[in-house]
Amino acid sequence: MRASIFGKGMDRMSDPAFRLMALIFKLRDTFIRKDKVLDEFGIRPGQHIADYGCGPGSCIRKASGLVGQEGKVYAVDIHELAVEAVRKRIEKENLRNVTALMAANGICPLEDNSIDLIYALDMFHMVANPETFLKELHRISKPDGILFIDNGHQRRDAAREKILASGVWEIAQETPRYMKCRPAP
């Protein structure tokens, strides 16, 4: 039942499921600092980063502060309600270095080799075509870029297998929380 509501290999969840997820995240974020994981990513002032699969934007305020005024955060999602929620959050919290972007048909509207660091958290299980998805992340990543990705709601070995099968990322480090990947040579 959980998969049919919140997705597994289906890319975009339904509008009601997204609204329910956003409400759950709002409650969660009141008690648990989900964005604390960003402290482990080594995000530096001036970097251009992508919060891929940003959902309602739980991490964008923290990311905005970490990249500073000279940096840029791109909050990317395939769901129009996510992009709308992030745009409202940008306005409300005056996040001048954050831009909400809509990815469609497997394409992100960012330039090739433009992103220093990408994080894709709690969403990988929903990706219907992992190889295409990972190749798109590779396209927007700088040659020395970094991808932080977690399992989502799938086993680590399944997530690892998908990453390695893409042929464009190699896993540089694993923690219980995420995998740190670099572009494959």
N, C-alpha and C positions, 0 to 999 in steps of 0.2 A: 504494500500500500504506500509506503514512504516513497518508493521509486516512482510510482505513478503520480504522486502529488509534486514532489520536489525534483524529480528528474533523474534519469540514469541513461546516458547515451542518447539524449534527445535534444541537446542544445538549449532551446528556449523553453522555459517553463510557462505554464498558463498564467494569465493575469491574476486570477484569484490566488494561485499558489505563490506568486511573487509578492502580492500584498500581505499574505500570511507570513511569508518568510521575512519581509521587511519589519513587520510588527514583532516577530520573535527576536530579530536582531536588535531592534530598538530596546526591548526589554533586557536582552543579554548584555548589550553595551552599557546599560545602566549599572550593572553589577560586576561585569567582567571586562577588563581592558583588552579586547581582542587585538587592538592595534599595537600592543606592546611587542609583539613578534618583530615589528619593523626595526626595533632597536638592534636586533641580531643581524640585520642585513647589511650593515655598513653603509647605509645611505649617507651621502655627503652633500654639503651645500653646493649648489650649482649643477647638480646632476639633473638629467631628464629621465623620469621614471614613468612606468606604466603600471597602474593597478588594473590588471586584466581580469574581467569578471567581477567588477567592483561592486555589483549589487547596489544597495542603497547608500554605499559610501562610508562604511564603518571606519575605514582607515585613512580617508583622505585628509582630514585635519592634521593628523600626526605626520603623514607623508609631506604635506605642505610645509610644515615647520622644519622637517629634516632637510629638505632641499633648499629652503630659504628663498629669499626674494630673487636671487639669480637663477634658481632652478625652476623646473616645471614638472607638474604631475598631470598625467593623462589618465583619467578615470574612464575605462573602456568597458562596455557591456553590449550584449546583443539584444537586451530587452529595453524597449523604449521607456518603460516605467522606472527602470534603474537610472537611465540617463536623466530623466525628468527629476527623480529624487536627488540625484547628485547636483544637478543645476540649482535646485532650490537650496541645497545645503551650501553650495558655493556662495550664493547670494546672501543667505542668512548669516554665514560665518565669515563673509568678506575674504574668501580664499582667492586672491588675485592670481596666484600662480597655478591654479587648477583648472583644467578644461575637461568637460565631459564629452565623450565621443561615442558614437554608435557604430559598432561593427556589424556588418551585414554580409550574408553569403560567404562567410569565412574570410572576409577582407576587413582589415582595420585601416581607417583613414589616416595612418601615420606614414611618414616617409621611410624609405629603406634606410637601414643603418642609423637610426635617429635616437635610439633609446639606450641609456647606460645600464638600466636595471629594470627588470620586469618581475612583478610578483603576481602569482595566480593562486589564490588561496580559496579553499573550500568550494571548488567549482569543477575540477578536472574530471570528476565522475560523470558530469553532465555532457561532456563533449562527445558528440556523435562520431566525429571523424578526428581522432587524436593526431594522426599523422599530418593532416592538413592544418590543424590548429597549431601544432608545434612548429611546422614550417613557416607559418605566418608570424609566430613569435620570433623565430629566427630571422625572418626578413626585416623586421623592425628593429632588431637588436644590433647594436654596434658590434664590430668584429671581436671586441674584448668585453662585450656585454655579459651580464649575469641574469639568469632566470632562477627565481625561487618559486618552487611549486610544491604543493602538498598533495597527498593522496586524494583529497576530497573524501567521499564515502565509498572508497574501494580499497582493496588490500594493497599494501605497499609493493608487493611483488608485481601486481598487475599494473600499477602506475609506473614502476621502474621499467617494466617490459615495453610499455607504450613509448616512453621517452627514448629508450635505446633503439627501438625499432624505427623511430622517425629518421634516424641517421644524421640528424642535424644538431643534436645536443648530446653532450656527455655529462655524466653525473660526477661532479668534482667532490661533493661532500654530502653525507646524509646525517640528519639528526632525527630524533623521534618525531619531530614536528614537520619537517620539510626536507626537500632535496635541493641542493644548490647545483645548478647546471651551467656549463659554459658551452659556447658554440663548438661543435665538433670540427676538428681540423680537416 
